[in-house]
Amino acid sequence: MPTWYGGSTLNPDEIIPREQQWKLQWSRVIRWHQRTSEIAKKSVHTEPDLYDLDVVIAFLQNCYHLRDWIQACRPDLKDKMTDLFSKHFEMRACRDVCNGFKHKALTNPSQDADFNLYREWDHFAAAANPSASSVKYRAAFLDGDDIRKYDLFEFAESCFNLWSNFVVREIA
């Protein structure tokens, strides 16, 4: 019988100390962010396709799930993460996108159970610069009696930057 050294893909305790394992998810977030950034650059000239949108959604899902990883590895940061999400609309909206695409229907949204990711065509942009893509992807979320609208790639960038600042300020 071979010797079992413990750990697993999700809990590699024999290899990486538990308090450092959140870095595995953070690295995934960074890789998905790089893919999303490449699509954002491409979208200036070419309309994103469904594969591209899947990448953005996968980024947002991994971005939100970083919270679970940090809480599991660093429970001492739970209150600081709660503050991060309570103070930043984008983080709550990221949670709704993540859970919305996981469950289809949100029963306990952070911000908006009926958020919308949509495609917008700008006739004036098309006329002004025929070599640029006049199709933009947007995200819209209910915010009280108002609606917050974002360029989808700027929304993703905002979520990434909020996590980056948190990691640098609170963990690194």
C-alpha positions as CSV (number, residue, x, y, z in Angstrom):
1,M,0.0,0.0,0.0
2,P,1.5,3.4,-0.9
3,T,2.0,6.0,1.7
4,W,-0.6,8.7,1.7
5,Y,0.7,12.2,2.4
6,G,-2.7,13.9,2.8
7,G,-3.9,17.1,1.2
8,S,-5.9,17.3,-2.1
9,T,-6.2,19.7,-5.0
10,L,-8.5,21.9,-3.0
11,N,-6.7,21.5,0.3
12,P,-2.9,20.9,-0.4
13,D,-2.1,21.2,3.3
14,E,1.1,19.2,3.0
15,I,2.4,21.5,0.2
16,I,1.0,24.9,1.0
17,P,0.1,26.3,4.4
18,R,-3.6,26.7,4.8
19,E,-3.3,30.5,5.4
20,Q,-1.6,30.8,1.9
21,Q,-3.9,28.6,-0.1
22,W,-6.1,31.6,-1.1
23,K,-3.3,32.6,-3.5
24,L,-4.2,29.6,-5.7
25,Q,-7.6,31.3,-6.4
26,W,-6.1,34.8,-6.7
27,S,-3.8,33.4,-9.4
28,R,-6.8,32.0,-11.2
29,V,-8.5,35.4,-10.9
30,I,-5.4,37.1,-12.4
31,R,-5.4,34.6,-15.3
32,W,-9.1,35.1,-16.1
33,H,-8.6,38.9,-15.8
34,Q,-5.8,38.7,-18.4
35,R,-8.1,36.8,-20.8
36,T,-10.9,39.3,-20.2
37,S,-8.5,42.2,-20.8
38,E,-7.4,40.7,-24.1
39,I,-11.1,40.4,-25.2
40,A,-11.7,44.1,-24.1
41,K,-8.8,45.2,-26.4
42,K,-10.2,43.0,-29.2
43,S,-13.7,44.5,-28.7
44,V,-12.5,47.9,-29.8
45,H,-12.5,46.6,-33.4
46,T,-14.4,43.4,-33.3
47,E,-17.7,42.5,-31.6
48,P,-17.2,39.9,-28.8
49,D,-18.7,36.5,-29.6
50,L,-20.4,34.1,-27.2
51,Y,-17.1,32.5,-26.2
52,D,-15.8,35.9,-25.3
53,L,-18.8,36.6,-23.1
54,D,-18.3,33.2,-21.4
55,V,-14.8,34.3,-20.5
56,V,-16.0,37.5,-18.9
57,I,-18.6,35.6,-16.9
58,A,-16.0,33.0,-15.9
59,F,-13.8,35.9,-14.7
60,L,-16.6,37.4,-12.6
61,Q,-17.3,34.0,-11.1
62,N,-13.7,33.4,-10.2
63,C,-13.5,37.0,-9.0
64,Y,-16.4,36.5,-6.6
65,H,-15.2,33.1,-5.4
66,L,-12.0,34.6,-4.1
67,R,-14.1,35.7,-1.2
68,D,-14.8,32.1,-0.2
69,W,-11.2,31.1,-0.6
70,I,-9.9,34.0,1.6
71,Q,-12.6,33.3,4.2
72,A,-11.6,29.6,4.3
73,C,-7.9,30.3,4.5
74,R,-7.9,33.6,6.5
75,P,-11.0,33.7,8.7
76,D,-9.4,36.7,10.5
77,L,-10.2,38.8,7.4
78,K,-14.0,38.0,7.3
79,D,-15.0,41.4,8.7
80,K,-12.7,43.2,6.3
81,M,-14.2,41.3,3.4
82,T,-17.7,42.0,4.7
83,D,-16.7,45.7,4.7
84,L,-15.3,45.4,1.1
85,F,-18.6,44.1,-0.2
86,S,-20.8,46.4,1.9
87,K,-18.9,49.5,0.8
88,H,-18.6,48.7,-3.0
89,F,-21.6,48.3,-5.2
90,E,-19.5,46.6,-7.9
91,M,-18.6,43.7,-5.5
92,R,-22.2,43.1,-4.6
93,A,-23.2,43.2,-8.3
94,C,-20.3,40.8,-9.1
95,R,-21.8,38.4,-6.5
96,D,-25.2,38.7,-8.3
97,V,-23.7,37.9,-11.7
98,C,-21.8,35.0,-10.3
99,N,-24.8,33.5,-8.5
100,G,-27.2,34.4,-11.3
101,F,-25.2,32.4,-13.8
102,K,-24.8,29.6,-11.4
103,H,-28.4,29.2,-10.2
104,K,-30.4,30.9,-13.0
105,A,-32.7,32.6,-10.5
106,L,-31.5,34.7,-7.6
107,T,-33.6,34.3,-4.4
108,N,-31.2,36.3,-2.2
109,P,-29.5,39.0,-4.3
110,S,-26.9,41.3,-2.9
111,Q,-28.1,44.1,-5.3
112,D,-30.3,43.1,-8.1
113,A,-31.9,39.7,-8.9
114,D,-32.9,41.0,-12.4
115,F,-29.5,42.5,-13.4
116,N,-29.0,42.6,-17.2
117,L,-26.0,42.0,-19.4
118,Y,-26.9,43.4,-22.8
119,R,-25.6,44.3,-26.3
120,E,-25.8,47.9,-27.4
121,W,-25.3,49.2,-30.9
122,D,-24.2,52.8,-31.4
123,H,-25.2,54.2,-34.8
124,F,-23.3,57.4,-34.2
125,A,-20.1,55.6,-33.3
126,A,-20.4,53.4,-36.4
127,A,-20.8,56.5,-38.6
128,A,-17.9,58.3,-36.9
129,N,-15.4,55.5,-37.2
130,P,-16.3,52.6,-39.5
131,S,-13.2,50.6,-38.6
132,A,-14.2,50.5,-34.9
133,S,-16.8,48.2,-33.4
134,S,-20.0,50.0,-32.8
135,V,-21.2,47.2,-30.6
136,K,-20.7,47.5,-26.9
137,Y,-21.6,45.1,-24.1
138,R,-23.1,46.6,-21.0
139,A,-24.2,45.6,-17.5
140,A,-27.1,47.2,-15.7
141,F,-28.1,46.9,-12.1
142,L,-30.9,48.3,-10.0
143,D,-29.7,50.6,-7.3
144,G,-32.6,51.8,-5.2
145,D,-34.8,53.9,-7.6
146,D,-32.0,54.3,-10.1
147,I,-30.2,52.0,-12.5
148,R,-26.4,51.8,-12.7
149,K,-25.0,51.0,-16.1
150,Y,-21.5,49.9,-16.9
151,D,-19.4,49.0,-19.9
152,L,-19.1,45.2,-19.2
153,F,-15.3,45.3,-19.4
154,E,-15.0,48.4,-17.2
155,F,-17.2,46.6,-14.7
156,A,-14.9,43.6,-14.7
157,E,-11.9,45.9,-14.4
158,S,-13.5,47.6,-11.4
159,C,-14.1,44.3,-9.6
160,F,-10.5,43.2,-10.3
161,N,-9.1,46.5,-9.0
162,L,-11.1,46.4,-5.8
163,W,-9.7,42.9,-5.1
164,S,-6.2,44.0,-6.1
165,N,-6.3,46.9,-3.6
166,F,-7.7,44.6,-0.9
167,V,-5.0,42.0,-1.4
168,V,-2.2,44.6,-1.3
169,R,-3.7,46.5,1.7
170,E,-4.9,43.6,3.8
171,I,-3.0,40.4,2.9
172,A,0.3,41.0,1.1
